Amino acid sequence: MDTAIPGRRRLRAAPSARTATLITSCLAVCLAQIALAMPATLNGLFQESLHPVGSQLTWISDAFLLPVTVLELTFGVLGDLFGRKRLLVGGAGLLAVSELVAATANGIPQLWAGQFLGGLGAAALFPTTLAMVAAGTHTPRDRARGIAVWTASLSTGGFLAPVLGGVSGTYGSWKISFVIVAALAVLVALACWLWAADSSAPEGRSLDWGGQLTVLIGMFALVYAVIQGPADGWSSPSVVGAFIIATVFMVLFVFAERRARSPLLRLDLFRNRSFAVVSIITVVGMFSFLGTAYATSIRMGVIQHQSPMRTSVAFVLLGGFALVLTPLVSRLLERANPRWLLSGGLLLIATGDFWMATVDIRDTSLGVLFAPLGLVGIGYAFSVASLTAVTVNTVPLRYAGMASASTSLLRDFGFTLGPALIGAVALGHAASAFRSGLTASSFDPAVKTAAAEVAQTGGPLAANSVPPHSAPGQAIPLAREALGQGYSLGYAVCGAAALASCLLAVSAMRGVSRQPHGTEDSPTEDIPAEAVPEQQ
């Protein structure tokens, strides 16, 4: 996201109007984060009510994350061109509609549609709210304070989402959860329409249609192939074809960005070795965190059939520290090298993940989760706050906004890969383990046949959710054990990714300091001054 707006026309408004704009922008980003994070606590209820099979549960998460990832920067440009207030009101309004679509869903496809529409609304709100905060402040000190409040609002949304989903899901239903968010979205849209002041910055801005279309098709094909691989078979024509399409369109994306007058992603930045390293760490590290969150949601809600209220405790541990530790992290970033805060945070995430991989799936107590998930949550608080600081310090000062926006895209890409890859790894391993265990078991042949048929149709998740007193229900302990092994492997993959990112940060970022490498008059040797236009 672009946190610096040099040379742009800034919002000119009275202090009261600027305050109202800051408040409404913070409410809007809090809403977007609630809509993004809340469904994770409801996966168990989705399984019980809608009976998703195979990879359908994974698509509920990625149907929201995918449009956020590929359209966030485009909506930032649209706000600059046509006015940010329109996007603020429109994004909140679209979120209200999407939540109602999801709330009235009687099947998985409609829930996917609601989630996708919600992702479009959130993609409009995330960059627009930050741009409005930046445009409404006129001194570095005021801007820093405004961005800090915006960041706190984002963290507040991440904290409130599991609480809201847990309470409404436990004492109402998953549909009530979406209705509540829809009501909040209507109120936020109304507040933005009444009180937010408009701003824009059309100078030098244009839409990168070639880049947007190629990255949209390429990323959708990649996510589709990763998610559907375990369900359809890695050698199936649809999966192989999706991988080919993803490769072709990502190559076309590179060509499009090299030719675009105002590219979606500045490829010149990657000529800076430090920035390229940070980009890898961003994708892999954030994949690790959201993969952990997704694995925890499936473990507690879908496999163990725990209530959304109990599941929400785990998500408070994962996301709550980002809110609580914000003041401490901000002070440490002023005094310490952000490289060490980033690597330390990733090490904590890796430790927590490896610990979670050893927790028995039959243990449903909350106490066993506090320490490992607490480590992941604390590690995320340090690492996500350090990423932008590290990014800014690897490029010349005048490229800071561009670098932050590129890092935002890469971070969201890592988030999108989390559920996709971990779901693929865990379900693929669990399906194999269940088939092997069923073959070697001493169950009656009729039970084996019935359980195998259920697993063939819906995978081990379906075999774990059949009525206990039915014939295939006798294989539930076997299905649960197989799923436990699969998601333990998923936690281990997340831990390995976080550890690899930590080692990369320590070994390959020795030149990163607390201050940006370059100044307005002194670009780094890796990025020539003429390589990237001033106007971002």
Secondary structure, DSSP 8 states (H G I E B T S, - for coil): -----TTS------HHHHHHHHHHHHHHHHHHHHHHHGGGGGHHHHHHHH---TTHHHHHHHHHHHHHHHHHHHHHHHHHHH-HHHHHHHHHHHHHHHHHHHHT-SSHHHHHHHHHHHHHHHHHHHHHHHHHHHHT--SHHHHHHHHHHHHHHHHHHHHHHHHHHHHHHHHT-HHHHHHHHHHHHHHHHHHHHHH-------TT----HHHHHHHHHHHHHHHHHHHHHHHH-TTSHHHHHHHHHHHHHHHHHHHHHHH-SS-SS-GGGGGSHHHHHHHHHHHHHHHHHHHHHHHHHIIIIIIS---HHHHHHHHHHHHHHHHHTHHHHHHHHHHS-HHHHHHHHHHHHHHHHHHHTTS-TT---SHHHHHHHHHHHHHHHHHHHHHHHHHHTTS-GGGHHHHHHHHHHHHHHHHHHHHHHHHHHHHHHHHHHHHHHHHHS---HHHHHHHHHHHHHHHHHHHTSS-TTSTGGGGHHHHHHHHHHHHHHHHHHHHHHHHHHHHHHHHH-TT--SS-S-BTTB--TTS-GGGS-S--
